[in-house]
């Protein structure tokens, strides 16, 4: 009785790692090197480097941090990767940030999955393989936030809140916004708190970024 010849080994998932911290990248490279069926083909410390390497190396998945220091951030890099020329890689976000705004922006930019850096290695390996197949992979806390958002959509911004958000996008401070809209500075602060609550952010930059993502600004 002859033993059938083994079939060809499955093609490994080709991964490009993008993180602005060299120590974190080194740790990820060492970790992924131990994972069967996963091959790291490159590493990038900036969004610009990730775009250039992705075009050159054609990875299956880009493992993307959100905060990348100087240059474009992880969200913008994700958008360019997922809307650029074919072949387009899938993007799996790996970050410490789990605010509603960060999750919404990343998913809107085209990320296939969103994982937190606190995940166990096995979860990361499984998520990379899922992302390579185009399947969504979310950390449990992230999935919970997404589901909660679907069940309870955030209230819409009022006209005045949109006016203030538009002034915010112009880079104006509270006093300047108050003068431009003929209201008190205290009123501006009150509206800003409501805008932050509705958008699920806690900074001016986060409010403007999410508003642009969701096309809340003209």
N, C-alpha and C positions, 0 to 999 in steps of 0.2 A: 504494500500500500504506500503510495507516494504522498509526501507532504506537499500541499500546494505552496507555491512560492509566495512569499509575503508581497503585498501590494506596495506601491510607492508610498513613501512617508508623506504625510500631509504637509503642504507648503506652510512654512512658519508665518506668523503675523509679523509684518515689518513695521517697526515702531520708530517714530522720531520723537525724542523727548525735548520739550521746551520749558525751561525754568531758569529764572535769572540768578538763582543761587547756585554757585558751582558745587558746593558741598551737597546740596539736595540732589543735583543732577548726578553726582558721583554715586550717591546712595541708591538712586533709582536705577542707574545703569547696572550696579552690582546686583540689585534685587532682581531686575528683569533678566539678567544673564543666567539666573538660576531657574527661570521658568521654562518648562518644556513648551516648544511650539511658538516661542516668541523670540524675535530677533531685533535688537536695537540697531538701526542703520545709521543713526546720527543723533547729535545733540545740538541744541541752540540755546543761547542765553538771552536773545531778544526776539521780538516778533518779526523784525526784518530778517534776521538770520533764519528763522523758521520758514518764512515764505521762500527764501532763496534755496534752502536745503530741500524743502518739499518738492519744489519744481525740478530739482536735480535728481533726487533720490526716489521719488514716487512712493512714499511709505503708504501702508494700508491705513495706519492710525497715527495721528499726532496727539501725544499726551501733553496737554496744554495747561500751564498755570495761568491764572487770571491777571495777577499783578506782575508786570515785567520790567519795572523800573523805567529807564529812559526809553523813548520811542513809543510805538503803538502798543496798546495793552492786549491782553489775551482775547478779549471779546472782538476787537477789530481784526486781530490776526485770524481768529476763527472765521469771521465773516469773509475775509479775503480768500482763505483756504477753501471754503465750501462754496464759493461762487466764482472762483477763478477757472482757468482753463483745465480741461480734463487731462489726465485722471485726477479727480479730486479725492483727497484723503478724508476719512472720517475723523472727527475731532472728539477726543474724550478729555473733558476738563478734570484736572486734579488740583484741588485748591483747599485752603483752610477757610475760605469765605463761604458762608451759607445763608446770606441774607436773601430775601425775596427778590431784591433788585438784581443782585449778582446772578441768581439762578435764571430769572426772566431774561436778562440781557444775553446770557450765554446761549440759552435755548433758542431765543429769537435770532441769534447770529448763525445758527445752524449746527450747534454742538449735538453730537449723537448721544452723549452721556455726560453725567456730572457726578464726580466722586469727591469725597473729602479725604484729606491726607491721613485721617485717623483710621481709615479702613485697613482691614487685615490684608496681607499680601495676596492671599488666595482670591479675595474679592476683586483686587486690582487685576489679577491675571484673567479672571473670568470676564471682567468688564472689557478688557482689551480684546479678548476673543469675540465677545458679543458685538463690540463696536465695529470690528473688522467685517462682521456680517451685516452691518447696518442696523443692528438691534439696539434699542435704548437701554442704557445702564445707569441707574440712579442709586446713590447711597440712600439708605432707609430714611434718614432725617430729611433729605432733599425730596424724596418721593412724598413724604408726609406733607411738606410745605406745598408741593405742587397740587396734591389732592385737596388740601385745605383751601388753596386759592381757587380751585375749580368749584368747590362747594359754596364758597362765599366770595364771589367776585368783589374786588375793591370798588368803593363808590366812585362815581365819576367826579372829575374836578369841576368846580363852578367856573363861571366866566371870569370872576375876579381872580380866582386861583390860577387860571390859565394866563391871565394878564401878568401876574406876579412871576410866574414861571418863565414867561417870555422875557421879562426884564432880567431875571436871574441868568438866563442863557446869554444875555448881552454882557454879563460880567459885572452888573451893577451891585453895589452893596445895599444894605437895608435902607440907609438914609437916602441914597440916590433913587431907589425904587419908590420910596414914600413921596419924594418930590415929583417924580415923573407921573405918578398916579394920583397925586393930590390927596394923599391919605397920611395918617400918622405912622411913625416908625413902629409904634406898638401894634398897630393894625397889621403892618407888614409881617411882623414876627408871628402874630396869631395865625395869619393865613399860611405862612411858611410851615408852621407846625402841622397844620392840617394837610398841606401838600405832602410833607414827609410821611405822615401817617397813611395817607391814601396810596402813595406809591411804594410804601414799604422800604424807605431809605432813611438814612440818618445824616446825610451830608448834602451840601449844595451841589457838589459835583455829581453825586449819585442821582439826585433829582433831575438834573439837566440831561445826564447820559440816558437815563431810563425814559425820559420824556421824548428824546430824539429817537430812541429805539422803537417806542410805541407810537411815534408820529403824533405826539400831543402838541408839538410846536409847529407853527407855520413854516 
